Amino acid sequence: MGAAALVMADVIGVSYLAVISAVLVPAIACYASLFLAVFFEAEKPGISAAEDDEPIEAPDAQDCLKLLLVFGPIALIVWLLVSGLSPAVASIAAILMLFPMSLINPAIRRHPWKLIEALAERGLAFDRFCVTSPVCMPNRASRMTCRMPSGHGVRFNGIPLSKRNVTFVELLRDAGYATALIGKSHL
């Protein structure tokens, strides 16, 4: 639900705190109903928790540091979102926080280049990429109309797309597909 709230806050343009406040009660009700369903289903055949005679070990310093590695970026994301920053900025800050925090892991401290090699192996390289304009709105209009800025007339940000331009969304709607207005420029 947290990821959905991030996307929803970014798409509809409201703060993350407002979205979280709106979904908090249904989310708690959902988790409570799942907990109660498992509890009562376990009661039917008489399943109970096993008695464990072994004492539970207290976490050592390395365990606490590993927990910090998991919950540190999450806490940073929540703090930045509640502060009013966009989900994109919060996620980039959390990723940047993970690099120095990954040194908590002794294996990475011994071989730090393995982290960089793993990122390089899983990453993508765009060898060729073309945009129609150095600013965003003409690019969005080009994607919607399949025309260059000279053809659709949007050459700068803030200039709306003329109604005379037919977008691929209108063509899909006319062909019987369900369409909706989502995100910037309603792509």
N, CA, C and O atoms as a DFTB+ gen file, in Angstrom:
748 C
 N C O
     1  1       0.813      -1.195       0.000
     2  2       0.000       0.000       0.000
     3  2       0.855       1.257       0.000
     4  3       0.451       2.287      -0.540
     5  1       2.040       1.177       0.605
     6  2       2.924       2.334       0.631
     7  2       3.366       2.736      -0.757
     8  3       3.424       3.923      -1.079
     9  1       3.684       1.735      -1.593
    10  2       4.103       2.036      -2.962
    11  2       2.942       2.629      -3.755
    12  3       3.132       3.556      -4.542
    13  1       1.750       2.097      -3.549
    14  2       0.582       2.637      -4.243
    15  2       0.318       4.076      -3.809
    16  3      -0.067       4.910      -4.628
    17  1       0.522       4.369      -2.533
    18  2       0.332       5.736      -2.047
    19  2       1.365       6.676      -2.651
    20  3       1.053       7.827      -2.956
    21  1       2.604       6.192      -2.827
    22  2       3.634       7.008      -3.476
    23  2       3.219       7.370      -4.894
    24  3       3.298       8.528      -5.303
    25  1       2.777       6.363      -5.636
    26  2       2.374       6.591      -7.024
    27  2       1.165       7.513      -7.067
    28  3       1.111       8.436      -7.880
    29  1       0.193       7.262      -6.193
    30  2      -1.018       8.078      -6.186
    31  2      -0.691       9.535      -5.857
    32  3      -1.233      10.445      -6.484
    33  1       0.180       9.762      -4.891
    34  2       0.552      11.134      -4.530
    35  2       1.225      11.833      -5.699
    36  3       0.989      13.017      -5.938
    37  1       2.062      11.104      -6.427
    38  2       2.763      11.705      -7.560
    39  2       1.818      11.970      -8.724
    40  3       1.925      12.999      -9.391
    41  1       0.889      11.044      -8.972
    42  2      -0.011      11.172     -10.122
    43  2      -1.049      12.266      -9.911
    44  3      -1.278      13.084     -10.803
    45  1      -1.683      12.289      -8.731
    46  2      -2.759      13.261      -8.535
    47  2      -2.265      14.590      -7.992
    48  3      -3.030      15.552      -7.923
    49  1      -0.983      14.660      -7.603
    50  2      -0.404      15.933      -7.216
    51  2      -0.758      16.415      -5.824
    52  3      -0.689      17.614      -5.554
    53  1      -1.137      15.507      -4.930
    54  2      -1.358      15.884      -3.535
    55  2      -0.198      15.370      -2.696
    56  3       0.589      14.540      -3.149
    57  1      -0.100      15.863      -1.490
    58  2       1.015      15.447      -0.643
    59  2       0.843      13.993      -0.217
    60  3      -0.269      13.474      -0.122
    61  1       1.973      13.361       0.032
    62  2       1.969      11.970       0.483
    63  2       1.233      11.842       1.815
    64  3       0.540      10.851       2.045
    65  1       1.374      12.832       2.691
    66  2       0.715      12.796       3.988
    67  2      -0.802      12.778       3.835
    68  3      -1.490      12.085       4.585
    69  1      -1.334      13.535       2.869
    70  2      -2.781      13.541       2.639
    71  2      -3.263      12.181       2.148
    72  3      -4.316      11.705       2.571
    73  1      -2.497      11.555       1.257
    74  2      -2.884      10.235       0.748
    75  2      -2.821       9.199       1.860
    76  3      -3.739       8.392       2.011
    77  1      -1.737       9.214       2.645
    78  2      -1.595       8.259       3.740
    79  2      -2.704       8.444       4.764
    80  3      -3.241       7.462       5.277
    81  1      -3.057       9.698       5.071
    82  2      -4.133       9.957       6.025
    83  2      -5.452       9.382       5.525
    84  3      -6.249       8.873       6.313
    85  1      -5.681       9.463       4.224
    86  2      -6.936       8.969       3.661
    87  2      -7.012       7.448       3.651
    88  3      -8.100       6.886       3.775
    89  1      -5.875       6.773       3.507
    90  2      -5.906       5.309       3.397
    91  2      -5.518       4.601       4.684
    92  3      -5.479       3.371       4.716
    93  1      -5.229       5.348       5.747
    94  2      -4.762       4.728       6.982
    95  2      -5.814       3.810       7.606
    96  3      -5.497       2.674       7.957
    97  1      -7.044       4.270       7.750
    98  2      -8.085       3.456       8.384
    99  2      -8.396       2.207       7.560
   100  3      -8.465       1.123       8.138
   101  1      -8.590       2.299       6.225
   102  2      -8.813       1.061       5.468
   103  2      -7.621       0.104       5.528
   104  3      -7.812      -1.112       5.545
   105  1      -6.405       0.630       5.560
   106  2      -5.228      -0.237       5.621
   107  2      -5.171      -0.979       6.946
   108  3      -4.902      -2.180       6.974
   109  1      -5.423      -0.275       8.043
   110  2      -5.424      -0.932       9.356
   111  2      -6.542      -1.961       9.419
   112  3      -6.346      -3.045       9.970
   113  1      -7.706      -1.649       8.869
   114  2      -8.813      -2.610       8.857
   115  2      -8.460      -3.844       8.036
   116  3      -8.821      -4.960       8.409
   117  1      -7.760      -3.655       6.927
   118  2      -7.347      -4.787       6.088
   119  2      -6.391      -5.700       6.844
   120  3      -6.574      -6.917       6.856
   121  1      -5.370      -5.120       7.477
   122  2      -4.411      -5.937       8.223
   123  2      -5.066      -6.621       9.418
   124  3      -4.747      -7.771       9.722
   125  1      -5.972      -5.932      10.095
   126  2      -6.667      -6.536      11.232
   127  2      -7.533      -7.703      10.772
   128  3      -7.582      -8.735      11.440
   129  1      -8.213      -7.552       9.643
   130  2      -9.053      -8.647       9.153
   131  2      -8.212      -9.849       8.740
   132  3      -8.625     -10.989       8.956
   133  1      -7.034      -9.615       8.148
   134  2      -6.142     -10.730       7.812
   135  2      -5.654     -11.446       9.068
   136  3      -5.629     -12.676       9.114
   137  1      -5.267     -10.681      10.082
   138  2      -4.799     -11.272      11.332
   139  2      -5.903     -12.104      11.973
   140  3      -5.663     -13.231      12.407
   141  1      -7.110     -11.551      12.033
   142  2      -8.219     -12.281      12.644
   143  2      -8.591     -13.519      11.837
   144  3      -8.939     -14.548      12.416
   145  1      -8.524     -13.436      10.511
   146  2      -8.832     -14.603       9.680
   147  2      -7.845     -15.733       9.942
   148  3      -8.251     -16.888      10.068
   149  1      -6.564     -15.418      10.026
   150  2      -5.558     -16.452      10.316
   151  2      -5.761     -17.007      11.712
   152  3      -5.670     -18.217      11.917
   153  1      -6.037     -16.137      12.679
   154  2      -6.227     -16.582      14.058
   155  2      -7.405     -17.545      14.169
   156  3      -7.279     -18.605      14.782
   157  1      -8.556     -17.188      13.582
   158  2      -9.737     -18.040      13.712
   159  2      -9.641     -19.305      12.866
   160  3     -10.182     -20.341      13.251
   161  1      -8.962     -19.239      11.724
   162  2      -8.753     -20.455      10.931
   163  2      -7.838     -21.426      11.658
   164  3      -8.011     -22.639      11.539
   165  1      -6.875     -20.922      12.404
   166  2      -5.984     -21.790      13.179
   167  2      -6.712     -22.407      14.362
   168  3      -6.342     -23.491      14.814
   169  1      -7.732     -21.742      14.868
   170  2      -8.499     -22.269      15.996
   171  2      -9.347     -23.475      15.588
   172  3      -9.574     -24.362      16.410
   173  1      -9.818     -23.530      14.343
   174  2     -10.711     -24.612      13.902
   175  2     -10.097     -25.992      14.094
   176  3     -10.716     -26.832      14.746
   177  1      -8.891     -26.272      13.549
   178  2      -8.315     -27.604      13.759
   179  2      -7.543     -27.725      15.075
   180  3      -6.949     -28.772      15.334
   181  1      -7.534     -26.701      15.897
   182  2      -6.848     -26.768      17.180
   183  2      -5.361     -26.496      17.098
   184  3      -4.598     -26.994      17.925
   185  1      -4.938     -25.723      16.126
   186  2      -3.522     -25.396      15.987
   187  2      -3.180     -24.295      16.989
   188  3      -3.900     -23.304      17.112
   189  1      -2.078     -24.485      17.697
   190  2      -1.631     -23.454      18.630
   191  2      -0.133     -23.248      18.456
   192  3       0.549     -24.055      17.825
   193  1       0.354     -22.184      19.011
   194  2       1.781     -21.883      18.910
   195  2       2.579     -22.906      19.704
   196  3       2.177     -23.297      20.799
   197  1       3.701     -23.337      19.158
   198  2       4.547     -24.327      19.828
   199  2       5.277     -23.677      20.994
   200  3       5.736     -22.538      20.914
   201  1       5.369     -24.439      22.082
   202  2       6.143     -23.971      23.227
   203  2       7.612     -24.183      22.912
   204  3       8.014     -25.286      22.540
   205  1       8.401     -23.161      23.054
   206  2       9.817     -23.246      22.726
   207  2      10.623     -23.071      24.001
   208  3      10.550     -22.034      24.659
   209  1      11.394     -24.100      24.343
   210  2      12.191     -24.048      25.565
   211  2      13.497     -23.300      25.375
   212  3      14.127     -22.895      26.352
   213  1      13.912     -23.111      24.126
   214  2      15.174     -22.428      23.880
   215  2      15.006     -20.928      24.102
   216  3      14.043     -20.326      23.628
   217  1      15.950     -20.332      24.826
   218  2      15.849     -18.878      25.028
   219  2      16.150     -18.136      23.727
   220  3      16.947     -18.582      22.902
   221  1      15.508     -17.026      23.575
   222  2      15.717     -16.206      22.386
   223  2      16.990     -15.398      22.583
   224  3      17.177     -14.735      23.604
   225  1      17.863     -15.469      21.579
   226  2      19.124     -14.737      21.668
   227  2      18.882     -13.244      21.461
   228  3      18.082     -12.834      20.621
   229  1      19.578     -12.468      22.231
   230  2      19.508     -11.017      22.058
   231  2      20.288     -10.643      20.800
   232  3      21.347     -11.213      20.536
   233  1      19.775      -9.695      20.025
   234  2      20.502      -9.305      18.809
   235  2      21.842      -8.654      19.157
   236  3      21.947      -7.876      20.106
   237  1      22.852      -8.990      18.370
   238  2      24.158      -8.371      18.591
   239  2      24.247      -7.063      17.797
   240  3      23.294      -6.666      17.127
   241  1      25.381      -6.417      17.883
   242  2      25.554      -5.110      17.233
   243  2      25.411      -5.207      15.716
   244  3      24.847      -4.310      15.090
   245  1      25.919      -6.295      15.117
   246  2      25.824      -6.457      13.665
   247  2      24.367      -6.613      13.224
   248  3      23.977      -6.088      12.181
   249  1      23.554      -7.337      14.020
   250  2      22.130      -7.472      13.702
   251  2      21.429      -6.115      13.741
   252  3      20.606      -5.809      12.878
   253  1      21.758      -5.313      14.737
   254  2      21.154      -3.980      14.832
   255  2      21.551      -3.108      13.646
   256  3      20.735      -2.343      13.132
   257  1      22.795      -3.222      13.217
   258  2      23.235      -2.445      12.057
   259  2      22.535      -2.900      10.781
   260  3      22.209      -2.082       9.922
   261  1      22.303      -4.211      10.659
   262  2      21.581      -4.711       9.481
   263  2      20.134      -4.230       9.489
   264  3      19.581      -3.929       8.431
   265  1      19.511      -4.152      10.669
   266  2      18.161      -3.598      10.754
   267  2      18.155      -2.123      10.351
   268  3      17.218      -1.653       9.707
   269  1      19.196      -1.408      10.731
   270  2      19.321      -0.012      10.322
   271  2      19.409       0.102       8.803
   272  3      18.874       1.042       8.215
   273  1      20.081      -0.853       8.175
   274  2      20.201      -0.866       6.719
   275  2      18.837      -1.034       6.052
   276  3      18.605      -0.499       4.968
   277  1      17.940      -1.774       6.695
   278  2      16.598      -1.982       6.142
   279  2      15.688      -0.800       6.455
   280  3      15.034      -0.259       5.564
   281  1      15.648      -0.401       7.727
   282  2      14.667       0.591       8.142
   283  2      15.141       2.037       7.985
   284  3      14.316       2.951       7.996
   285  1      16.440       2.264       7.840
   286  2      16.957       3.622       7.651
   287  2      16.407       4.291       6.400
   288  3      15.860       5.391       6.487
   289  1      16.538       3.649       5.225
   290  2      15.977       4.267       4.017
   291  2      14.456       4.430       4.070
   292  3      13.919       5.408       3.550
   293  1      13.764       3.475       4.696
   294  2      12.302       3.594       4.810
   295  2      11.947       4.803       5.663
   296  3      11.061       5.580       5.308
   297  1      12.640       4.963       6.790
   298  2      12.387       6.117       7.659
   299  2      12.708       7.422       6.934
   300  3      11.986       8.409       7.076
   301  1      13.792       7.426       6.157
   302  2      14.143       8.629       5.393
   303  2      13.059       8.971       4.374
   304  3      12.681      10.134       4.233
   305  1      12.557       7.958       3.664
   306  2      11.501       8.194       2.674
   307  2      10.263       8.775       3.341
   308  3       9.704       9.761       2.861
   309  1       9.831       8.170       4.444
   310  2       8.631       8.659       5.134
   311  2       8.844      10.088       5.626
   312  3       7.959      10.930       5.476
   313  1      10.008      10.372       6.212
   314  2      10.288      11.716       6.722
   315  2      10.280      12.740       5.591
   316  3       9.711      13.822       5.744
   317  1      10.904      12.414       4.457
   318  2      10.941      13.357       3.337
   319  2       9.556      13.567       2.736
   320  3       9.214      14.682       2.341
   321  1       8.753      12.498       2.664
   322  2       7.411      12.638       2.105
   323  2       6.511      13.451       3.021
   324  3       5.739      14.288       2.553
   325  1       6.608      13.211       4.321
   326  2       5.808      13.987       5.269
   327  2       6.254      15.448       5.262
   328  3       5.449      16.346       5.510
   329  1       7.538      15.687       4.979
   330  2       8.049      17.062       4.889
   331  2       7.553      17.787       3.642
   332  3       7.698      19.005       3.537
   333  1       6.971      17.054       2.700
   334  2       6.395      17.690       1.521
   335  2       7.177      17.513       0.241
   336  3       6.799      18.074      -0.787
   337  1       8.262      16.747       0.269
   338  2       9.011      16.511      -0.967
   339  2       8.282      15.497      -1.842
   340  3       7.447      14.735      -1.354
   341  1       8.594      15.490      -3.116
   342  2       7.934      14.580      -4.048
   343  2       8.440      13.155      -3.838
   344  3       9.539      12.962      -3.317
   345  1       7.651      12.155      -4.238
   346  2       8.098      10.767      -4.132
   347  2       9.381      10.494      -4.898
   348  3      10.197       9.680      -4.466
   349  1       9.572      11.164      -6.030
   350  2      10.793      10.939      -6.811
   351  2      12.027      11.393      -6.041
   352  3      13.033      10.683      -6.012
   353  1      11.962      12.561      -5.419
   354  2      13.101      13.074      -4.649
   355  2      13.369      12.184      -3.444
   356  3      14.523      11.897      -3.124
   357  1      12.299      11.742      -2.772
   358  2      12.469      10.891      -1.591
   359  2      13.110       9.558      -1.952
   360  3      13.970       9.067      -1.221
   361  1      12.701       8.969      -3.066
   362  2      13.276       7.674      -3.446
   363  2      14.732       7.815      -3.870
   364  3      15.547       6.944      -3.566
   365  1      15.073       8.892      -4.564
   366  2      16.475       9.108      -4.948
   367  2      17.335       9.325      -3.706
   368  3      18.456       8.820      -3.635
   369  1      16.824      10.070      -2.728
   370  2      17.578      10.287      -1.487
   371  2      17.806       8.972      -0.752
   372  3      18.881       8.752      -0.193
   373  1      16.794       8.091      -0.748
   374  2      16.954       6.797      -0.079
   375  2      17.985       5.933      -0.790
   376  3      18.764       5.235      -0.142
   377  1      17.994       5.973      -2.109
   378  2      18.994       5.200      -2.860
   379  2      20.392       5.731      -2.564
   380  3      21.325       4.953      -2.364
   381  1      20.537       7.048      -2.535
   382  2      21.842       7.629      -2.217
   383  2      22.266       7.311      -0.783
   384  3      23.458       7.195      -0.497
   385  1      21.301       7.172       0.109
   386  2      21.607       6.808       1.493
   387  2      22.098       5.369       1.589
   388  3      22.899       5.042       2.466
   389  1      21.622       4.506       0.690
   390  2      21.993       3.090       0.746
   391  2      23.457       2.847       0.428
   392  3      24.044       1.901       0.953
   393  1      24.060       3.664      -0.406
   394  2      25.465       3.429      -0.764
   395  2      26.385       3.474       0.452
   396  3      27.110       2.507       0.686
   397  1      26.390       4.556       1.239
   398  2      27.272       4.515       2.416
   399  2      26.811       3.511       3.468
   400  3      27.632       2.928       4.176
   401  1      25.488       3.306       3.573
   402  2      25.001       2.356       4.572
   403  2      25.329       0.913       4.209
   404  3      25.400       0.056       5.090
   405  1      25.530       0.636       2.929
   406  2      25.848      -0.736       2.534
   407  2      27.194      -1.182       3.082
   408  3      27.479      -2.379       3.131
   409  1      28.022      -0.231       3.496
   410  2      29.312      -0.580       4.092
   411  2      29.154      -1.218       5.470
   412  3      30.134      -1.688       6.047
   413  1      27.928      -1.240       6.005
   414  2      27.661      -1.945       7.259
   415  2      27.912      -3.437       7.081
   416  3      28.385      -4.106       8.000
   417  1      27.598      -3.953       5.906
   418  2      27.785      -5.376       5.625
   419  2      29.281      -5.673       5.522
   420  3      29.969      -5.061       4.705
   421  1      29.801      -6.606       6.341
   422  2      31.241      -6.889       6.307
   423  2      31.720      -7.397       4.950
   424  3      32.844      -7.098       4.547
   425  1      30.892      -8.157       4.241
   426  2      31.300      -8.673       2.928
   427  2      31.513      -7.529       1.940
   428  3      32.426      -7.585       1.116
   429  1      30.692      -6.509       2.013
   430  2      30.848      -5.366       1.111
   431  2      32.043      -4.520       1.538
   432  3      32.736      -3.956       0.690
   433  1      32.292      -4.427       2.849
   434  2      33.476      -3.684       3.302
   435  2      34.761      -4.338       2.810
   436  3      35.724      -3.647       2.477
   437  1      34.777      -5.681       2.763
   438  2      35.975      -6.373       2.288
   439  2      36.149      -6.228       0.784
   440  3      37.275      -6.128       0.297
   441  1      35.027      -6.216       0.035
   442  2      35.078      -6.141      -1.431
   443  2      34.081      -5.079      -1.916
   444  3      33.043      -5.438      -2.472
   445  1      34.362      -3.797      -1.724
   446  2      33.383      -2.759      -2.070
   447  2      33.086      -2.666      -3.558
   448  3      32.014      -2.197      -3.939
   449  1      34.006      -3.099      -4.404
   450  2      33.769      -3.001      -5.847
   451  2      32.677      -3.962      -6.305
   452  3      32.122      -3.787      -7.390
   453  1      32.355      -4.986      -5.488
   454  2      31.294      -5.926      -5.874
   455  2      29.940      -5.222      -5.952
   456  3      29.102      -5.584      -6.778
   457  1      29.723      -4.230      -5.106
   458  2      28.481      -3.458      -5.166
   459  2      28.378      -2.727      -6.497
   460  3      27.320      -2.727      -7.126
   461  1      29.452      -2.115      -6.923
   462  2      29.461      -1.389      -8.197
   463  2      29.319      -2.360      -9.363
   464  3      28.616      -2.069     -10.330
   465  1      29.987      -3.521      -9.279
   466  2      29.858      -4.527     -10.339
   467  2      28.429      -5.047     -10.429
   468  3      27.919      -5.259     -11.530
   469  1      27.769      -5.256      -9.280
   470  2      26.383      -5.728      -9.287
   471  2      25.464      -4.694      -9.925
   472  3      24.567      -5.049     -10.690
   473  1      25.681      -3.421      -9.618
   474  2      24.871      -2.371     -10.244
   475  2      25.109      -2.323     -11.747
   476  3      24.169      -2.129     -12.518
   477  1      26.357      -2.498     -12.170
   478  2      26.678      -2.457     -13.599
   479  2      26.078      -3.644     -14.338
   480  3      25.613      -3.494     -15.468
   481  1      26.081      -4.828     -13.716
   482  2      25.526      -6.020     -14.371
   483  2      24.020      -5.919     -14.542
   484  3      23.488      -6.364     -15.559
   485  1      23.322      -5.344     -13.570
   486  2      21.866      -5.282     -13.607
   487  2      21.331      -4.009     -14.259
   488  3      20.132      -3.902     -14.517
   489  1      22.211      -3.046     -14.527
   490  2      21.771      -1.768     -15.064
   491  2      21.505      -1.810     -16.554
   492  3      21.780      -2.804     -17.226
   493  1      20.970      -0.722     -17.052
   494  2      20.690      -0.569     -18.477
   495  2      21.519       0.570     -19.038
   496  3      21.765       1.567     -18.360
   497  1      21.940       0.414     -20.264
   498  2      22.656       1.484     -20.959
   499  2      21.864       1.852     -22.205
   500  3      21.577       0.999     -23.045
   501  1      21.515       3.125     -22.317
   502  2      20.815       3.604     -23.497
   503  2      21.864       4.117     -24.473
   504  3      22.450       5.179     -24.266
   505  1      22.095       3.358     -25.535
   506  2      23.098       3.762     -26.521
   507  2      22.581       4.870     -27.426
   508  3      23.319       5.782     -27.799
   509  1      21.289       4.776     -27.775
   510  2      20.698       5.791     -28.638
   511  2      19.351       6.186     -28.054
   512  3      18.526       5.330     -27.732
   513  1      19.141       7.466     -27.925
   514  2      17.881       7.959     -27.394
   515  2      17.604       9.298     -28.052
   516  3      18.497      10.138     -28.160
   517  1      16.390       9.495     -28.485
   518  2      16.054      10.709     -29.220
   519  2      14.866      11.399     -28.551
   520  3      13.883      10.752     -28.191
   521  1      14.966      12.692     -28.392
   522  2      13.848      13.490     -27.909
   523  2      13.575      14.573     -28.941
   524  3      14.449      14.938     -29.728
   525  1      12.361      15.076     -28.924
   526  2      11.991      16.071     -29.929
   527  2      12.291      17.493     -29.495
   528  3      12.289      18.405     -30.322
   529  1      12.549      17.699     -28.200
   530  2      12.776      19.050     -27.694
   531  2      13.551      18.968     -26.377
   532  3      13.468      17.955     -25.683
   533  1      14.302      20.011     -26.021
   534  2      15.014      19.988     -24.748
   535  2      14.122      20.250     -23.533
   536  3      14.599      20.168     -22.401
   537  1      12.852      20.561     -23.737
   538  2      11.920      20.756     -22.624
   539  2      10.815      19.709     -22.697
   540  3      10.601      19.095     -23.742
   541  1      10.108      19.508     -21.572
   542  2       9.245      18.330     -21.459
   543  2       7.917      18.405     -22.221
   544  3       7.541      17.417     -22.852
   545  1       7.201      19.512     -22.194
   546  2       5.865      19.552     -22.794
   547  2       5.866      19.260     -24.295
   548  3       4.986      18.532     -24.753
   549  1       6.802      19.787     -25.082
   550  2       6.818      19.409     -26.496
   551  2       7.056      17.907     -26.700
   552  3       6.518      17.316     -27.637
   553  1       7.861      17.290     -25.825
   554  2       8.074      15.846     -25.930
   555  2       6.794      15.077     -25.644
   556  3       6.470      14.116     -26.342
   557  1       6.066      15.502     -24.614
   558  2       4.800      14.826     -24.296
   559  2       3.806      14.977     -25.450
   560  3       3.132      14.019     -25.828
   561  1       3.723      16.169     -25.995
   562  2       2.814      16.393     -27.120
   563  2       3.226      15.547     -28.322
   564  3       2.368      15.047     -29.050
   565  1       4.525      15.383     -28.534
   566  2       4.997      14.547     -29.647
   567  2       4.625      13.088     -29.431
   568  3       4.246      12.395     -30.376
   569  1       4.732      12.617     -28.188
   570  2       4.337      11.224     -27.911
   571  2       2.840      11.030     -28.107
   572  3       2.403       9.974     -28.565
   573  1       2.057      12.039     -27.762
   574  2       0.611      11.901     -27.870
   575  2       0.121      11.998     -29.313
   576  3      -0.865      11.358     -29.679
   577  1       0.803      12.795     -30.132
   578  2       0.327      13.024     -31.498
   579  2       1.153      12.309     -32.558
   580  3       0.745      12.241     -33.718
   581  1       2.308      11.777     -32.173
   582  2       3.244      11.148     -33.121
   583  2       3.714      12.159     -34.167
   584  3       3.957      11.806     -35.321
   585  1       3.839      13.414     -33.750
   586  2       4.300      14.469     -34.647
   587  2       5.417      15.254     -33.974
   588  3       5.519      15.277     -32.748
   589  1       6.246      15.889     -34.775
   590  2       7.309      16.749     -34.267
   591  2       6.688      18.057     -33.756
   592  3       5.556      18.372     -34.121
   593  1       7.405      18.830     -32.918
   594  2       6.849      20.089     -32.414
   595  2       6.411      21.055     -33.510
   596  3       5.459      21.811     -33.318
   597  1       7.085      21.044     -34.645
   598  2       6.654      21.924     -35.734
   599  2       5.296      21.500     -36.277
   600  3       4.585      22.317     -36.860
   601  1       4.927      20.240     -36.096
   602  2       3.638      19.754     -36.590
   603  2       2.497      19.962     -35.616
   604  3       1.375      20.242     -36.039
   605  1       2.755      19.831     -34.307
   606  2       1.659      19.984     -33.339
   607  2       1.620      21.369     -32.698
   608  3       0.635      21.707     -32.041
   609  1       2.660      22.174     -32.870
   610  2       2.632      23.566     -32.429
   611  2       3.076      23.829     -31.001
   612  3       3.138      24.990     -30.596
   613  1       3.388      22.805     -30.224
   614  2       3.854      23.010     -28.849
   615  2       5.377      23.033     -28.879
   616  3       6.022      21.994     -29.017
   617  1       5.941      24.228     -28.749
   618  2       7.406      24.347     -28.832
   619  2       8.045      24.680     -27.491
   620  3       9.263      24.575     -27.345
   621  1       7.225      25.088     -26.490
   622  2       7.739      25.463     -25.177
   623  2       6.806      24.907     -24.108
   624  3       5.675      24.523     -24.405
   625  1       7.277      24.864     -22.873
   626  2       6.416      24.483     -21.755
   627  2       5.352      25.550     -21.549
   628  3       5.594      26.733     -21.788
   629  1       4.181      25.132     -21.108
   630  2       3.101      26.070     -20.831
   631  2       2.186      26.333     -22.006
   632  3       1.160      26.995     -21.847
   633  1       2.527      25.836     -23.174
   634  2       1.666      26.009     -24.348
   635  2       0.783      24.768     -24.454
   636  3       1.304      23.661     -24.590
   637  1      -0.545      24.926     -24.396
   638  2      -1.413      23.748     -24.465
   639  2      -1.462      23.161     -25.877
   640  3      -1.226      23.850     -26.869
   641  1      -1.770      21.898     -25.932
   642  2      -1.918      21.204     -27.210
   643  2      -3.237      21.624     -27.848
   644  3      -4.284      21.562     -27.204
   645  1      -3.194      22.044     -29.091
   646  2      -4.379      22.520     -29.799
   647  2      -5.370      21.376     -30.014
   648  3      -4.973      20.226     -30.197
   649  1      -6.656      21.701     -29.989
   650  2      -7.710      20.702     -30.205
   651  2      -7.694      20.150     -31.626
   652  3      -8.264      19.090     -31.883
   653  1      -7.046      20.856     -32.552
   654  2      -7.002      20.367     -33.937
   655  2      -6.102      19.141     -34.076
   656  3      -6.207      18.399     -35.052
   657  1      -5.212      18.929     -33.094
   658  2      -4.330      17.761     -33.119
   659  2      -5.074      16.530     -32.622
   660  3      -5.729      16.573     -31.580
   661  1      -4.976      15.456     -33.350
   662  2      -5.586      14.189     -32.947
   663  2      -4.519      13.380     -32.213
   664  3      -3.419      13.173     -32.726
   665  1      -4.856      12.927     -31.009
   666  2      -3.905      12.133     -30.231
   667  2      -4.211      10.652     -30.394
   668  3      -5.311      10.270     -30.794
   669  1      -3.216       9.821     -30.077
   670  2      -3.441       8.383     -30.185
   671  2      -4.472       7.924     -29.161
   672  3      -5.122       6.897     -29.359
   673  1      -4.632       8.675     -28.061
   674  2      -5.638       8.327     -27.058
   675  2      -7.035       8.492     -27.651
   676  3      -7.914       7.664     -27.412
   677  1      -7.240       9.555     -28.419
   678  2      -8.537       9.759     -29.073
   679  2      -8.809       8.658     -30.089
   680  3      -9.943       8.196     -30.218
   681  1      -7.777       8.236     -30.809
   682  2      -7.944       7.145     -31.776
   683  2      -8.301       5.841     -31.073
   684  3      -9.143       5.082     -31.555
   685  1      -7.661       5.578     -29.930
   686  2      -7.994       4.371     -29.165
   687  2      -9.418       4.444     -28.627
   688  3     -10.143       3.450     -28.655
   689  1      -9.827       5.629     -28.130
   690  2     -11.187       5.793     -27.619
   691  2     -12.208       5.562     -28.730
   692  3     -13.222       4.894     -28.523
   693  1     -11.933       6.120     -29.914
   694  2     -12.844       5.948     -31.042
   695  2     -12.910       4.498     -31.511
   696  3     -13.904       4.073     -32.100
   697  1     -11.842       3.743     -31.243
   698  2     -11.824       2.327     -31.626
   699  2     -12.512       1.446     -30.583
   700  3     -12.598       0.232     -30.763
   701  1     -13.007       2.052     -29.484
   702  2     -13.750       1.285     -28.497
   703  2     -12.998       0.981     -27.213
   704  3     -13.537       0.314     -26.330
   705  1     -11.767       1.456     -27.089
   706  2     -11.005       1.222     -25.863
   707  2     -11.432       2.215     -24.788
   708  3     -11.808       3.347     -25.092
   709  1     -11.371       1.782     -23.525
   710  2     -11.647       2.681     -22.404
   711  2     -10.404       3.533     -22.169
   712  3      -9.293       3.005     -22.110
   713  1     -10.580       4.837     -22.033
   714  2      -9.453       5.742     -21.810
   715  2      -9.710       6.554     -20.550
   716  3     -10.845       6.643     -20.081
   717  1      -8.647       7.150     -20.003
   718  2      -8.759       7.972     -18.797
   719  2      -7.710       9.068     -18.851
   720  3      -6.738       8.969     -19.600
   721  1      -7.907      10.113     -18.057
   722  2      -6.943      11.207     -17.958
   723  2      -6.066      10.944     -16.743
   724  3      -6.546      10.985     -15.610
   725  1      -4.774      10.671     -16.971
   726  2      -3.868      10.312     -15.878
   727  2      -2.563      11.072     -16.034
   728  3      -2.011      11.130     -17.133
   729  1      -2.066      11.649     -14.963
   730  2      -0.730      12.226     -14.935
   731  2      -0.617      13.559     -15.646
   732  3      -1.607      14.168     -16.050
   733  1       0.641      13.993     -15.784
   734  2       0.900      15.255     -16.474
   735  2       0.486      15.126     -17.931
   736  3       0.759      14.109     -18.569
   737  1      -0.148      16.117     -18.440
   738  2      -0.609      16.175     -19.833
   739  2      -1.597      15.076     -20.166
   740  3      -1.934      14.879     -21.333
   741  1      -2.066      14.357     -19.157
   742  2      -3.063      13.297     -19.340
   743  2      -2.618      12.241     -20.329
   744  3      -3.394      11.832     -21.192
   745  1      -1.366      11.792     -20.214
   746  2      -0.886      10.707     -21.078
   747  2      -1.528       9.402     -20.674
   748  3      -1.254       8.366     -21.280
